């Protein structure tokens, strides 16, 4: 399952994802992963969450991001929730590529895991391939 938290820069998306991550620590039976570029969230989330810096793994495109997630899920079947802050900072701002990656990721995760992204864009700017994942 894919979920998107959208809004312009400064609209509070990071605070929302921090709250979701910390609530999930209490309610999820399985592993949690947080991916971001840099270390903005590292000290704001529970130590029980596996934190990853995308730069450390040289993730710079939607293809490499998808491969990273697929590898994580293949190596650890206990991952239940993945949180990604600032996907456009990590992989680029090509909304069509983002939509294609979301489709592939949705098939990959199925009902076994959920992936929540923050997207720094107004929903009106995004193509249908992306907006269909907005709650």
N, C-alpha and C positions, 0 to 999 in steps of 0.2 A: 504494500500500500504506500502511496506517495501523498504527501501533504505539503502545501506551500504556504508560507507566511510572506505576504507581499506588502509593499509600501515603499514610498520614497525614502531616501536617506534621512535618518533622524526621526522616523515615525515610530520607533520603539520595538522594532522587530527583534533585536538582540535580547532585550529584556523579556519578551514573550518566550523566546526559545530557551533562555536560561531557566525560567519558571517551569517550562515543560520538561526540561531535562531533570531538574531537581525533584519534580513531582513523580516522574517516571522511575527514579531510583527507589522510591517507596512502594510503587505499585506494579513493577514489572519483574516477572520471574525469567531472568535471562540476562545476557550481557547488553550493555549500552555503550554506544560509541559516539563521540563528538568529533567532527572534523571542521577545521577552520584554517584560514590563512593567517599566521601569526599566533599571538597568545592572548587575545582579548578575553576569551571565556575561561581560560585555564584555571584561574583562581576563583571564579564565580560558580563553578559547578562542583558537584561532589567528587571526592577522590575515587569513588567506586566506578566512575565512568571512564572508559578507555578514551583518552584524548589524543588526537592526531593533528599535527601541523602539516597541511598540504604541501607547503614549501619543502619540508624535510624529505618528502617522497617525490619531489619534482612533478607534481600534478599540475599541468598547465593547459589542459584541453578537456572537453567533455568525454572524448574517447579514453583518455588516460584515467579520468575520474571513474568512469564506468568499470574499467579494468581493475582499478584499486578496490572498489566496492565488491566486485565479483570475487576477487581474490580473498578479501576478508571473509565473505560469507562462505566460500569454499573451505577455508581454513578453520572456521569456527561456526558450527551449526547452532550454537547457543545465542548468537547475536539476534536480539529481538527488535531493537530500535536503534536507528542511526540518525543523528542530528547534524545538519550541515549549515553552518553560518556563513553567509556571503558566497554562495555558489558562483555568482558572476565575477567576483574577485578571484576566485580559484581557477575557473575554467574559461572565462571570457564572456563577452556580452552578445554572442550570436544566439538570439532567441530561437531560431529554427533548429540549430544544433542542440540546444537545450531541450527543446520539445522532443526531438528524436531520442535523446539520451533518456528522458523521462519515460518514454514508451518502453524502451528496452529494460530499464530498471524496474518498471512496474511488473513486467513479465518475470524478471529474475526474482524479485522478492515475493511475489504472490501474496499469500496469506501468512507466510512464515515470518516476515519482518516488515517493519515500516521505516520509511525514510522521510524525514521532515527537513525542508530547506527554507532558508530565508532568501528572498529575492528582492533586491533593491530596484524595484520598478513598479510603476502604477499598473494595475491589472489591465487597464485600457491599452497599454503599450504592448502587451504580450499577445502572441498568436494563440489560436484555439488549442493547438497541441500542448500548450503550457497551461492555459487557464482552466482546462478541464480538471486539473488536479487541485484547484483552489477550493477550499471548503466553503 
